[in-house]
Amino acid sequence: MKTSEVVRAAWRESRGAGPRLVFFIACLALGVAAITAVSGLVDAIEQALAAQSRELLGADVSVQARRPIGERVDAYFAFDDARERAQARETPTLAAANSKSRLVELKAVSANFPFYGAIKLDPPAQLGELLDATTCAIAPELAREFGLALGDELALGGQPFRVAAFVLDEPGRLDIAFTLGPRVFVSLAGLERSGLEQYGSRMRYRELYRLPSAPSEAQLADIKRRINDELEEAPYLRIESHREAQPTVRRSLQRVESYLGLVALLSLVLGGVGVAQIVRAWVASRTQSVAVLRVLGYRPREVLAMYLGHVALLALVGSALGALVGSFAPHLIAQLATDLLPSGFEVAWSPLALVRGVALGVFIALVFSAPPLTAIWRVAPARVLRSDIEPLPAPRVVAWLAGAAVAGGLFAASLAQSRDFAVAAGFTAALALLAGLLVLGARGLTRAAAHVPRERLDPYLRNGIAALARPGIGVVGATVALGFGVLVITLMGLVESRLSERLRNALPADAPSVFLLDVQPDQRELVRTLLEECNATSVRDVPVATARLSTIDGVPVRELAQRRAGAEGREQWVLTREQRLTWARELPADNRVVEGALWSDPARMEVSVERDFAADLGVRVGSELVFDVQGASVALLVSSIRTVEWESFGINFFLLAEPEALEGAPHNVLAAARLDVEQERKLQSALAERAANVTPIGVRAILEKVLGVLEKLALAGRVLGLFTMLTGLTILAGVASTAAVHRGREVALLKTLGLTRAGVAGLFGVEFALIGLVSGAIGASAAFALAWVFLERVVELGADLPWPMLGVATLLTALASAVCGLAANYRALASRPIESLRG
Amino acid sequence: MIAVPRLECRRLAKRLPSGGHELTVLAGIDLAIAPGEFCAILGPSGSGKSTLLGLLAGLDRPSDGEVRLDGERIDDKSEDQLSLLRRAKVGFVFQSFQLLGNLTALENVLLPLELAGVAKPRARAQELLAQVGLGERTHHYPSQLSGGEQQRVALARAFGPRPSVLFADEPTGNLDAATGARVLELLGELHQREHTTLVLVTHDAHVARHAERRIHLRAGAIERIEFGASAGGQGASAGGEGASA
């Protein structure tokens, strides 16, 4: 059979399909809308990132390091005679004014920064021209907090800076990125005057290049490779071209997309379940037509092609509609939640997201219609002669293939959404398991309903229970779909609320609430006094030396890093990062040696390594680590591996050396203490006044930040979960309306028997409420069980779930279901008693 | 004299499970139908007429015996092979018309034509509908047509791909006498024009009167066979008590 014939036949089949069309389209449209909204939003941000990449980076190429960048790097860009170079340095530090203080993100820039994009200032000015050694530009929120006007003074590192402008917009500073405080710009000369750049300070150095010769991507890659091969300091450098546009932001964006994408997929999968329900009812009503087609000489697979064509046609309409609606989401979000998107970003239409949504929608619809369509094989052609003919056995391979299509399709769709093989496999398996549980639960309940002795029950309840037990009206499918919706929403709500609550109360009673970084050795006593004045408890301070790993068991770290070159992130980073070592005779209380023994070799200088870190480095007891401590080479023997209770939030290090090993090494001090919120503010002011180089990091503030991100994600998750619930209700309404014809007669009869319209509505309401009750109970119970497992066993936070919510969720589902079912039967309810007299 | 019969069955039997035991619907039917022959199968309800038709047409499978179409066995073919066979050689007309309700008259006739790969199927479908007197109603849906008109569409659909055998199962069963007569007349005309082998199943001797041979079934077995159209009164019978009225 030719494709054109399939299309024609499918088109003919679509005519007069009525409510089937509406529900089919609605089921898919909801899921596709969710999917398109997520990928559209991510695409919009990515497009904006790519389109403005030069402005975001402020240059063509940026070289970044945690230590001063040597002049030799410049030689690699010498091919471009017209090149320009700018510098930027960033560090978190304390700012103080009007006897208030807070942590800010200080950025010191050379006069020609940035090359691309403008830092919008009020009053309008060029940043480079505005800043001199005594001026600064600050974020308006800092000005508000401190009560500063233009011309007022702000102290940085104890030095006064005059506020010359407010920073209205800075390209590249995204809300989704993690920031410690509002922005303050100074000039390089200003930074020098502040004295903040000293040993151990957390400075990030950046060399920015403008390359008018516009080197190609290949040229830039070549430069990178040469720097990597030839420069000693290469492992510590991060070279970024504008073409890569914010790789870290993009990576976290991808993670968000993967998570939200899968949540969105859930509603599409449910839409698939709905499609399967509708197709099942539709094929059942078409048995006679299928028999006729078979008699005319159509093979089952040709009938299948025809019906699949019909499904594809409807799916295309539904998905296109959904994609269209979903693609409005980024625009809507840009309008409603302005702080969610980076400032100044134009939300563009994303045709790719549209195509993707439609493709996924049609794909899921086709895949999920496969199992119900296997019924075609069971239609005996002889049915045209006798209606009581035995159905044929469907070939085993057909049933098997249909099952495989669903499983494979699910996996493919989740792979497309998460772009991660393991995640997709886990997601598919979890879905299959949950669906299995819900089917079992729904089947068990319908069976049980059949056996409830209902004669003596209230007639409303009797009718409702009888309806649950009635075979073949899709109760199981609707229950599963609705149950899934309830599960998703309840689960997300539970996990998110528990996690935030745990995070809010995360600080153990004696854990430090503030860490003081960059304390110089000669400030140690002063800091101790200041802490004492603020009634601090759990005070601890330890020396910290920064060092670079040179070799592990004689192999240079550069070589090791190159071997891991393919691996992103942590694997390479553990080798090349600036290592922080502390030293002590005794282990802190929350540390435990699990392998080897502390300071056990009198002949050697030793180091104790945290277990996970040791695994990342690839070292074990007996390994030798050579560190470059500010130019001096120090060899340390790994004599023990220890575990650390990180949850205690105390001061802990991956690397703990024997005290004698680092004697005399340049170092600074890390202090930690617990203070209440009021005292924390007092300490901040005292530090700003008397030890301005010290950076206090409040644990509470960081937790708040994490909470903020978590809440945004959870909100998005719950909105998408709502789509799942809506899809479930749509399916329920679809099932209800399929039976509406039959119900019309039932209503007429009941009215003839003397029931009022309200009475009939009550009767049906109870029936749908019961379905909702069952779905709600199964879905919410599963959600509670999963939440318990996740909180108790996976993140080990202790579940402490609000069990009464189980009942509330169940009852709410019952209510929603009753309303939805009645709405779908609105026309049937209007049937007149006279109709019962007509056949 | 039959050289290669168009349709042939030997020791054909069909048994169905009924309650605890097996019910014999057909037992040991032997029959050969020549190309171009008009053969009627007659019998009261429950005599096994429709079952025999289903088996001869390859819609159903026998419990015993074999069926051959153009000398080729069809009872051992797969469902797919049977589909292809039907599409190439077999046409049907049913008592309850069996038109597809969501297709127009023209589309119903087009369906098997497209399937058989007939050239210019639309023109042929129009022509066929004109032949059965429905040239003006090609875009009507079955629900907009009377019973007789629906059956005429079914006739056009059945003859469309020029099948070598056409099975008609009580084609006038749901029609009034006058309409039924018109349909039978058309069936006869089309049979003559297309030289199609025609197998007609009916309980009505009057409907079967134009058949060249009438096979009377009773309780799943051939009771008697009559030859020659009965209208002129020259019918001869074999294995029975003589010509029917």
Interface residues (C-beta under 8 A of the other chain):
Chain A: M1 E5 R8 A9 R12 E13 R15 G16 Q288 S289 V292 L293 R294 V295 L296 G297 Y298 R299 P300 R301 E302 A380 P381 A382 V384 L385 R386 I389 L392
Chain B: S50 T51 L53 G54 L59 D60 E79 D80 L82 S83 L84 L85 R86 R87 A88 V90 F92 F94 Q98 L99 L100 G101 N102 L103 E107 L111 P112 E114 L115 A116 R157 D169
